[in-house]
Amino acid sequence: MRLEILPVPGIGHVSEGDDLAALIANAAPWLRDGDVLVVTSKIVSKSEGRLVDVPADGPERLAARDEVLAAETARVVATRGATRIVQTHHGFVMASAGIDASNVDKTRLVLLPADPDASARALRAALRDRYHVDVAVIITDTMGRPWRNGLTDVALGVAGMDAIRDHRGEVDPYGNELQLTQMAVVDELAGAGELIKGKCDQVPVAVVRGYLTAPRPDDGAGAATLVRDAAMDLFSLGTAEARAAGLAAAATLPDAPNPTPPDRDAVRRAIAAVAGVVAPGTEFTLVTDEAVRTEMVTAVPGWPAEAAALVLGSPAAPAGPAELVRFGADLHRLRAALAAEGVASLPLPPPAGTPAAACLAL
């Protein structure tokens, strides 16, 4: 494969209502069937009127921008100072919902296209129907990446090619069957186009030639396939936000304590599930009646012998308050394990005269 990355200069300023297909076709009459057209989302947004008027400066501008950001946000992922990482209504996770104030008048903000896949399909259709050239179209924007400095362009919308090249089931030269490899080729092509377009060169469109022999006859599923389902996202919140959410969930009290006694076997299973990760010396205190009777439960090898004898249900369990220890996050682990076993729990203060500890009402 031999790739060429070609700039499309001469498009000039794009305004609301401009015919983007005509602008591109006139600037690049040399387009060929099978080319991949890489288009900056900003000119798509401008042509579609995705612009918001705001004050040019001052606190009023900041307030207006915050209102626009809130409207474009489906979910806040992380906040650090003035930086907001959010999930847009499209499903993209990015800084400031992709709202842009560069290369536009100071009294306006540019939003992402409302439906980038639909925009890509419309542009492809216009070029094919009116200019008789069949290309794939990728609409791009700039994003940061978790764990890596720097920015790169990625695909927001795609038409005429698959967003992902799936290698699963293929066999590598060593005879190994590929199990997980799915390449986001449209993101790679978006980044390649950015090498030519730049940020200050006023070249919003590039062409990658040589990757495709021909576009798909249909438009394909679009860039929506790149958005990871929330159930599969292991990093759906920032660190501080995840910690706060966990603490809030742990502190949420049900309307009333569980009126039925706990299933002690279920409690044992829950404790066994966390026994390998809690800190040695941790003592779980189960509050099982109104008199706040405590039963210490231990399940970690190496705990003190006197504590190890105090197993749930053991005749040796103390009738009165016992010495308890503070153990922080282990309470959250136990609560999660109890919930998995169907055991309701809520935090209670420790018995009078004992230090702060892990108390669960069951």
Salt bridges, closest charged atoms under 4 A:
ASP19 OD2 - ARG130 NH2 2.45
ASP35 OD2 - ARG209 NH2 2.84
ASP53 OD1 - ARG108 NE 3.06
GLU72 OE1 - ARG50 NH2 3.26
ASP100 OD2 - LYS42 NZ 2.76
ASP129 OD1 - ARG128 NE 3.60
ASP134 OD1 - ARG124 NH2 2.96
ASP153 OD2 - LYS197 NZ 3.55
ASP153 OD1 - LYS199 NZ 3.63
ASP162 OD1 - ARG216 NH1 2.45
ASP166 OD2 - ARG168 NH2 2.59
GLU170 OE1 - HIS167 ND1 3.00
ASP218 OD1 - ARG216 NE 2.66
ASP219 OD1 - ARG124 NH1 2.86
GLU241 OE2 - ARG80 NH1 2.82
ASP265 OD1 - ARG268 NH1 2.88
ASP289 OD2 - ARG293 NE 3.37
GLU295 OE1 - ARG264 NH1 3.23
GLU295 OE2 - ARG293 NH1 2.57
ASP330 OD1 - ARG333 NH1 2.45
GLU341 OE1 - ARG269 NE 3.00
